[in-house]
């Protein structure tokens, strides 16, 4: 039992580290990537579509490598701004599924759901999220989870989805103060892998 709790604790910490890095606003652009050896094969991110709302603000893309997670590349696309209803944010993060999480997933049947909840919670808590609701979801047969929570002292929401697609993690979030839930759902529902 103690061993299982230790693994779940490790899983939560790893998921928290992923989200701390992926949700940082001040991420640096990645430097030129170098291969450690001729046998190293770079992970190729699957191509996807998503429809950001049209606003006066621009979508910013950032990339960062996390040495604590095996030097995986974390890519973020974020649209943030403020309108008459207050601040808003639309966000996509992608990274390769970390090796440490793969090992935990193989040993614990519920570890993927634990990781999903940790990812969804830790990113929203940084923005003041409370009163979380979680739902297991799927995208074309791939496992995922959706969460919704209150922010701005109950005056706003953040709705997020995370998917494990083969060896990739995608997290999609949208929310804000007095935000229109229809625009949030339109954004989340617009995610799709290119065929």
N, C-alpha and C positions, 0 to 999 in steps of 0.2 A: 504494500500500500504506500509506504514511504517512497519507494522507488517511482511509482506511478505519479505521485504528487510532485516529485522532483522534476519528472519529465514534463508535466503540465506547466509547472513553474518556469522551466526553461523555454517552453513553447510560447508562453505569454511574454517573456522577456524578449525573445527573438522577434515576435510580432510587433511588440512595442518599439523595438529599435528600427524595424522596417518603416513603421509609420512616422516615427520621429524624423527620420531622414526624408521620407517622401513628402511629408506635409510642411517642411520648412519653407518659408518664403524666400530666404536669402541663399538659396543653393547656388553653387558655383557652376559655371559651364564646365563640361568635362574637358580635360586636356587630351591631347592626342593619345589614342590608345596604342599600347605596345603589347605585343605578344611575348609571353614569358619564354616560350620555346616554339619551335616549328610544329609541335604536336598540339598546341593549344588551339581550340576552335572557339571563336566568339559565338555567343548565343545570339540568334537572330530573332528579334521581336516580330511577332505576327502583325500583319497590317490590319488596321481596324478603321471603322468610320464612327464618328460621333458628331452630332450637330450642336455646337455651342450657340447660344442665343446671339442675335445681332444687337450690339450695343456700341457706344462710343469707345469702350475699352477694348484692349487687344488681348488675345490669348498669348500667354508667355510660356515658353518651353524651357525647362531646365533639366540638366543631367548631372548625376553625381555617382561616384563609386563609393561603396561602403566596405572598407577593409574588414570590419568585424563580421560581415556576412559573406566572406569569401570574395570580396571585391566585385560583387554584382553591380551592374549598372541600373540605377533607378532613374526613370524618366518621368517627368511631370509636365502636365499641361494645365494651366490655371487661368481662368478668367475671373477677375475680381474687380469690384467697383462699388458705386453707391448711386442710388436713384432716389426718387421721392419717398420710397418705402424704407430706405435705409440701406446698409451694406448687403452685398450678395456675393456668392462665390460658386463657380462651376469648375469642377476639378476632375482630372483623370491622372492616375498614377499606374505605371507598369514597372515590373521587375521580374527577373527570372525567379522561379521558386527556389528559395535557398536550400542548400544541401542539408543543413541542420534540421529544417522543417521536414524534408523528405524522410530523414531517418526517424523522426518522431511519428510521422504519418504511417510509416510501415509498422511501427510497434503498437500504436494506439488507434483503434478504430474511430474514436470520437475526436482525435487530435486536430483534424482539419476544421471541424466546427468550432473548437476551442480557439484555434488560430484566427478564424474568421471573426469571431466575437471580439477577440483582443484587438485586432486591427481596426474594426469599426468603432469600438469604444475609445481606444486611445487617441485616434485622430479627432473625434468629436469632443472629447473631454478637454482637449487643448483649446477648443473654441467655446467652452462653457456648457457642453452638452449634458443634459439630465433626462431622466424618464425614458430610457431606451426601450424600444420594442424590436425584437429580432424575428425574422422569418427565413426559413431555408428556401432557396430558390434554385433555378437552373437556367442555364443559357445553352441551348442546343445540346442538352444532355450533360453539360459540364456543371459541377457542383458550385454553388454560390450561397451567399447570404445577403439579406437586405436588412438595414436598420433605419429607424427614424427616431429622432430625439428632439427635445426642445432646446433652444438656445435663446440668448437675449432675455433671460428671466421669464421664459415662456412666451415671449413676443415674436419668436421665430422658430424655424425648424432647420434641421439638416437631415437629408435622406441620402443614404449611401448604399452601394452594392459592391460586393467583392466577389470575384470569380477566379477559380483555378482552372485554367484552360491548358491542358497538357502540362508543360513545364513552365507556365507563365502565370503570374498573378496580375489581375487588373482590379483597380479600385476606382469607382466612379462616385462622385459626391456632388450634391448641389444643395444650396440652402441660403438662408439670409433672414433678415428681419422683415417681417410682414411680407414674405415672398409668396408669390402665386404658386400654389402646389401644382397646378397644371404645367407651368413652365419647368418645374423640377422634374415631374414625371416625363415630360416630353424629352428632356435632356437624357435622363437615365434610359428611357426606352429607345433612344436613337443609337445606342451602342451596338455595334455589330462587327464581326470579323469579315474582312474582305475575302471573297471566295477565289 
